[in-house]
């Protein structure tokens, strides 16, 4: 399970970096990130999830989206 968690974290970091890179190339990076986050949340809300406890799975996915975008903060002055 720890290996799976590590791989998931690595994927999250990679995706966050890719999104940040694309955002930095936009005229208005904050607007781009906000719009992109909203689009991703719309996809999560609309995707068909099979299995049990669908509401919990959807809520975890939405929290994960929020966590990914919360990682994108301005660089420190150092």
N, C-alpha and C positions, 0 to 999 in steps of 0.2 A: 504494500500500500504506500509506503514511503517513496518508493521509486515512481509510482504513478503521480503522487503529489508533487514530486520534484519535476517531473516532466511537464505537468500542468503549469507549474510556476514558470518554468522556462518558456513555455508557449505564451503565457501571459506577458512576460517581459519582452519577448520578441515582438508580439503584436503591438504592445504599447510603444515600443521603439519605432516600429514602422509607421504607426499613426502619427506619432510626434514628428517624425521626419517629413511626412507629407504635409502636416499642418504648418511646419516651419517654412515651407515653400509657398504658402498661400498669402494673399494680401492681408487677410484678417484671420490669423491663426485661431484666435479664441472663438470667433464665429464658426469657423470650419469645425472645430472640435465639438462645439455645442450642437451644431446641426448633425454631425456624424453620430454623436452619442444618441441623439433623439431618434435617428434612423435605426440604429442598432437596437434600441429599446422597442421600437415598433416591430422589428423583426422578431424579437424574443416574445413579445406579446401575441404575435400572430402565428408563430410556428406551431405545428401540430406535435404535441408531446404524447407519446404512448406510455402506457404503464400505470402504476399506482402513484398516488400522491402528486398528481400533476401540478397542483397549485404550489406546492413546496418547491418542486423542481424549477418552476417558472420564477418564483421569488429568489431562489438562489442564483439563477442565471442573471436576473436583473441586478442583484447586489454585486455580482461579479463584474458586470458592465460598469457600474458605478465605481468599483474599486480600480478597475483599469484606468478610467479617466481621472480618478483622483491622484493617480501616480504622476500625471503630467502637470508638473509645476514649473514655474520659471527656474532657470539655473541659479545656483547660489552665487554670491559675489566673489567667492574664493577662486 
